[in-house]
Amino acid sequence: MSIQDSSENTEFHTDSAQTWHRVHPASPAIRGWIAIVAVMVVLGRSFIEQLVQSTASRGERGGDGLPVWIVLLVIAAAVLVFGVGFVFSWFFTRYQVTDDHVRINSGFIFRQQRQARIDRVQAIDVVQPLLARIFNLAELKFEVADAGKSAMRLSFLKVDEAKRLRAAILARAAGVRVDPEHPSQVQEAPEQQILQLSPGRIIGATVFSVLSVSLLIVSLGLVVLVILGWWGALIGFLPVLLGLFAGYWNAFSKDFNFRIALSPDGVRLHYGLLETRSQTIPPGRVQAVSINQGLIWRIFGWYRIQLNVAGYGNEGEQNRSTLLPVGTVQEVLSVLSLVFPDPGVENPQAVFEAGLRGSAGAEGFQHSPPRAAWLGPFVWRRNAYRATRTALLCRHGVLTRRLQVVPHERTQSLQLKQGLLQRWLGLVDFELHSTPGPIRPLVRHLDLQTGRDLFSEQGARAATARRIAQSEHWMQPRPPEGQ
């Protein structure tokens, strides 16, 4: 068995069963510096407190407490233990990429062996934290189709190597076989930039958001406390204010320099200020799309596009499920065509604009009956759906408008739900089950018979679409019909 250092590789080769690679030697420093700094801060604070107490009491009791050299020795020992632990972790971490699998072995006390089929890879990210950017390194993170429970990470590789490795994995997932005589020909696919958001747009979207509404409410509360003279209660608002300003910073820094590009690998997203991320979503991996517009954003005509991607799951990293953080109607339609190229209607712009801004039965949308006003007096005309040749469009929401698009072949299961009041009114909710993610496709308060018809028709459409769906190997030639 041979083990190679990835920092010495200049081209990508298919690995044999005996060939393994290590990540970059600088990985322990990049992964462990936060833990080491935290230990130094905690122990250092204790040391300073001990020093202050010792100085204050030296005149009264002659001074007691731990000597300075013991405290420094404890800090040095803790840093050494953590550092050695990360070095051992690097030494015992190795990986290989074959034609069919990605394998990662790690751990020196508790060993862990992980393996993922390449044809089940759903999306791949190249992530560069701030310190990794200084060393020109990147983390490779890719998801497989198991609801986001097995995100595999390689931390850290040289940026060029991470991109070549991503290209090789995506090529194999797409059904492209590497020429064994020329393995280095697997290069990163070229990309064509589709859209780039300006910093001004990102700042505007951050300022005119729910965070600002929360900040306004907190500010009014502070003014009331000042007027009443309850100065002591102001301390309780400090964590809230810090949390709001942290939310502003996170929203701006994560969406900064957001760019969308198209390549044979799929849709590529680039974003981030301090930590940059290059995200690749292969074709056919998007399970559902949601276009949202908040109340404040109506003034500017802005929308946000989110995705359910197989393998992402319910992760805390919301940006990974965001296809477009803020955009106009034309930008939304342009970006939507990248992941949903065939809308299945002759007039897609009119249909989707009716889904975003329309009401009642515009462009063939079937909405809730008038008796649904007893349950939603302001939303019954907005609750609607339309089935196209390729997808089901679900529309709902008044303050926050939502249009959800689910390709027929991505329908997981269907459900009709009816509460007590709905039973009296002859209404029913229709829900499509998608993979875990931020989108829950739903049509509220349909007529009972309409809901039953939609349940049967959508089940038949989904079954037919799955039979004729393109192969998971999206770059592999499809066999002629009849074979």
N, C-alpha and C positions, 0 to 999 in steps of 0.2 A: 504494500500500500504506500503510495506517495502522497505527501502533503506539500502544497505549494503556497507561497505567500502571494496574495492577490496584488500586492503592490509591485510585483515584478512582472506581471502579465502585461503583454502589449496587444494581444488579440484573443478573441474568444474561441475556445475549442470545446467540442462535446466531451464530457468527462466519461471515462470508463468507470466500472464499479470499484476499482482500486484507487482512483485519483480523487483527492480531496484538496480543498483550498482553505486557507485562513484569511480572515479579514485583515484590514490594515493594522500595522503595529501601533499606530496612534489611537486606536479605538479605545483602549482602557482609559486614557486621559480624557477623551471627549465624553465617554459615558460616565466616568466617575468623579469628575471635578465638582459637580453639584453636591454629591454626598460628602466629599472631603471638605468642601467649604462649609457645609452645614455642621459637620462635626467640629470644625475649628471655631465657628461662631458660637455654638452652644457651650463648648468647653472654655472658649475664650471669655465669654460673658461670665461664666462661673469664676474664672480666674480673676477677672477685674473686680467682681463683687467681693471675692475673698480678699483681694489686695486692699480695697477701700475699707472693708471692715477691720482688717489687720492694722492699717494705718491709723484708723480712728481710735482703736482700742489699745494701741501700743503704749500710750502714755498712762493709761489707767491700770492695765493688767500686765504690762511688760510685753504684750504682743503674743498671740498664739495663732493657731491655724497651720495649714499646710505650707511648707516652704515653696518658694516660687519654682525651684528647679523640679520639684515633684509634679506640679501642675503642668509645666512645659513638657516634662517627660511623658505624662499621660496623653497630652495632645499629640506629640510626635508618634507615640505608640499607636494611637487610634488612626492617625493618617497613614502610618505604615501598614497597619492591618487592612484597611480599606484598599489601599493601593495594591498590595499583594493580591488581595482577593480579585480585583478587576484584572490584574495581569494573568492570574490563573484562569479566570473566565475566558479571556482572549485566547490563551494557549490551547484550551480544550474545546474551543468553538471552531467547527469546520463545516464546510458545505460542499456540495457538488450539484451540477446540473447535467442531467442526461437528456436523451431524446424524449423521455416520458415523465420524468419526475424531478422535483427539487427536494433535496434532503439537507437538513441542518441538524448536526449533533452538537450538544452543548452540555456544560456542567462538569465539575470535577469531584464533587461530593454526591450530589443528586444528578445523575445523568439523564438527559432528555434527548430523544431521537424523534425528529419530526420529518414527515414526508408528505408532499402534495403532488397530485397529478397535474401536469402542465395543462392538459386539456380542460381542467376545471378552474383555471385561473380566471378571475373575474375582472380585476383591475390592478394596476401596478403604479406605485408612487415612488418618486425619487425625492427624498426629503433632506434638506440641508439646514440643521440648526446653526446658530450664529458661529459657535466655535468650530464646527465642522467646515464652514465656509472659509475660515481662516486657513485651515489645512487642506483646502480643496478636496474635501471628502463628502460623502453623501451616504444616507441610509436608504436601502432598497426595501420597500414594504409592498407585499402583494397579498391579495385576498383570494380565497377559494370559495366555492359555492357551498358554504355550510353556515349561513346566517351570521357571518362575521366572527365566529368563535376561533378561527385558526389563522389570524393574520400572522404571516411569517415575515421576520425582519432580518436583514443582514446589515449590521452596524459595526464598522463603517467601511466603505470601499472608496477608491478613487472615483471622482465624478465620471470620467470617461468610461471606466470599467463598469460602473453602475448602469450607465446608459446602454452599453453594449450588452450587458446581461439582461436588462429589460427588453432590448430589441430581440435577443435570442429567445427569451421565454415567450414573448408575444408571437414571434414567428412560429414557434412550435405549437402554441395554442391555436394559431390560425390555420394549422395544417401544412405549413411550409417546411419541407425537409431540407436540412443543411447538406450541401455537397461534402462528403467526407474528405475529399481531396483538397477542398478549399474552405475549411471551416471558418476562416476569418472574414468571409464575405458577408456574414451576418452583421450588418451595421444598423445604426439607428435610422429609422425611416424618416425621410424629409417631411417637413410640416409646412402648412400654409396658414398664416395667421388670418383669423376671421374677424376678431374683435378685440380691442383693448380699451379698458376703462381708465379714464383720466383720474388723477388724484382728487380733483375737484368734485367729480361725481361720487367718489367713495366718501369724501368728507360730508357732502350734502346728504347722502343716504344714511350716514351714521348720525348726523345731527337731527335730521327729521325722521326719527324712529321712536319706538316705544321707550327707549332709554330716556329720551328728552321728556316724554310725558311723565315718567317716573321721577326724573329730576325736578320737574316743575312741582309735582305733588310734595316731594320732600322739602323743597324750598319754601313752599307755602306753610308747611308744618313748622319749619324753623322760624319763619316770621311770626307765627302765632305764639311760639314758645318765648321769643324775645319780647313780644308785646306783653305777655303775661308775667314776664320776669322769671321764668323757670330756666335759669341758666344751667343748672346742673343736668337737666334733661338733654341738653345739647350734645353731651358726650355720647349718648346712645345713638345719635344720628351719624356719628363719624364713620362707623363701619359701613353704613348704608351708602354714604357719599363716596367712600373709597371704592366700594363695590361698583357703583355707577361709573366712576371715572375709569376703573379697570375695564368695565364693559365697553366704554367708548374706545379705549386703546386697543383692546382685543379685536373689536369689529374693524377698526381702521387698519391695524397692522396685518391682519389675516387677509383682508381683501385688497391690500395695496398692490398696485401693478398687476391687476388681474387681467390675464390674457387667455383667449380661446383660440386654439388652432386645430386644424384637421390634418390627419396623416393616415397612411394605410393601416397603421396600428389601431386607430380609433380617434376619439376626441381627446385632445390634450389640454389640460388646464395648468396654467402657471400663475402662482400668486405667492404673496408673503413679503413682509418688510425685513424683519430680523431673521425669522426662519422661513426659508423659501421652500416651496413644494412644486414638483412637476408631476402631475397626476395624469394617468392614461386610462381612459375608459374604452375597452374594446367594443366593437359593434355588437349589437344583439344582447348586451349585458344589462341594458336599462330595462327595468321591470315596470316602472310607472313614472310619470312626469306630473308635477304640480306647478301651476303658475299662480302666484299669490300677489295681491295688492292690498296694502294697508290703507287705512283711512287718510292718513297724512300724505301718502305717496300719490293719491289721486290728483293733488294739486299739480304735480310735476309729470304725471303720466308714467310713473315708474312701476316696474314689476320685478319679482324675483322668481327664478326657476329652480326647483329642487327635484331630486331624483331618488328613486329607490333602485339601488344597484345590488344585484345578487352578490352576497359575500360581505357587504358593508355592515349589515345589522344595525342595531340601535346604538351606535357609537356616540360618544360625547363630542367628537370632532364634526360639528355640523357642516363646516366648510367642505368636507369631502363629499357631502351629498348636495352641494350647491353647484348647479351648472352655470348660473348667471346671478350674481348678487344683486344687481340693479341694472335695469335696462328699459328702453322705450318699447312700444308695441312692435315697431319694425325690427328692432334688435332681438326681441323675444321670438318673433316668427323666424328670423334668420337663424338663430341659435337652435331653435326647436327642430328645424329641418335637418340638423346634423345628427340627432339621435332618433328622429322620427321622419325619415325622408319621404315616406308615402302616407299622406294623411287620409287617403281613401275617398276624397271628395273632389269635385271639379273646381270649386271656389274656396280653397282652404283659408285664404285671408279673411273672407267674409264670415266663414263659419267660426274660426277661432276668435275673431273680434266679437262676434255675438256671444261666444262663450265667456269672454273676458268682461265685456261691458254691457251686453244685451240683457233683456228681461223678457218675460212672457214667452211666446213661442217663436221668437226670431230665428231664422235659418233652420227650422225644423227641430228645435229643442222642445222636448215634451216636459212640461213642468207640472208641479203639484196642482191638484184640483182646488177650487176656491174654498172648500170646507177646511183645507189645511191652514187657513188663516186663523182658526181657533188655536192652533199650536204655534204658529209663527206668523203673526200679522204682517211683518215687514219682509219676510224671506220666502214666502210661498211661491212668488213669481220667479225668484232666483233659483230655487231648487229645481234642477232640470237635468236632462241627459239627452245625448244624441249618439246613436251608433252609426259609425261610418263603415266603409268596407274593410278597414284595417284596425280600428280601435274604437273604444267606448269613451265618450267624453262626459264627465260628471261635473256639474256646476252647482255651487252653493255658496252661501255667505253674503252678507250685506256690508257690515263694517269692514271686514276683511274678505275680499272677493277671492274665490278659488276656482280654478279650472283644472281638473285632473284628467290625465290622458293615460289609458291603459291599453296597450296593444293586445289584440284578442289572444294571440298565442302565449302571452305572459300572464293570462288569468290563472291563478292558482286554484281558487274555489269561489263559490258564490254563497250568499246567505240572505235570507229575508228575515227581518226582525220586526216585531209588532208589540208595542206596549199596550197598556190597558186603555188609555185615551185613544190611541190609534185604532184599536179594535172597535171602539164605539163609533169612530168616524169613518171606518172603512179605509184606513191608510196603512202603509207599510214602508219600512226603510229597506233599501237595497244596498248591499255592501259587497264589494269585490275584495278578496283576500290576496294581497301581494306579499312579496318578501319583506322581512323586517326593514324598517326605515321610517323617514319622517312623513310619508304619505299613506293615508288610509282612505282609499277610494270609496265614496259613499254618495248615495242619492237619497235625500230625506223626503218623507211624507208623500210617497206616490200613491195613486189610487191602487187598491188591493189587486184588482184584475190586471192593471197595467204592470204592477210589480211582478205578478206571476208570469205574465207574458214575457217581460224582460228577462226574468230568471231562466225561462226555457230557451229563449232565443239566444241569449248570451252564452249559455252552455253549449249550444250547437255551434255558434260562431267560434268559440274557443277551441272546440274539438277539431273543427275543420282547419282552422289556422295552424294548429300544432302539426297536423299531418303534412301540410305543405310548407312549413317553416324551413328557412335556410339552415344548413348544417352549422353546428357549433364551430367548426373549422371554417371561418368566414372567408379565408383567402384560398381555400381549396376548391378547385373547379367542381361544380355540381354535375352529377351524372345526368345524361339525357333522360327525358321523361319516358317512363315505361320500363326503366331498368331498376 
